[in-house]
Amino acid sequence: MAGGKLNFDELLKLPTCGKCSKPVVGKMLKALEKTWHDTCFVCAKCGGSLAQGYQVEQGKAEPHCPDCFSKTFMPKCKLCGVN
């Protein structure tokens, strides 16, 4: 990295974001066997923060906040309709 800028070879070696597919430089995190910009790792349903944790539907790679996961994937009670 010369003068604070990445050269082409360095850019090619960077991991790409699991959401936007752009190179990840600076703040990042690894989850679901991918690398993410910290701003891209959000709930697939509501776009909210996953700072309190996340859940994933089996066989899928889309993270969901606990609230959206419950509303979307958990079975509802046939009597009262609550997840």
Long-range contacts (C-beta under 8 A, 24 or more apart in sequence): 18-61, 31-63, 32-56, 32-61, 32-63, 33-61, 34-61, 43-68, 44-68, 45-72
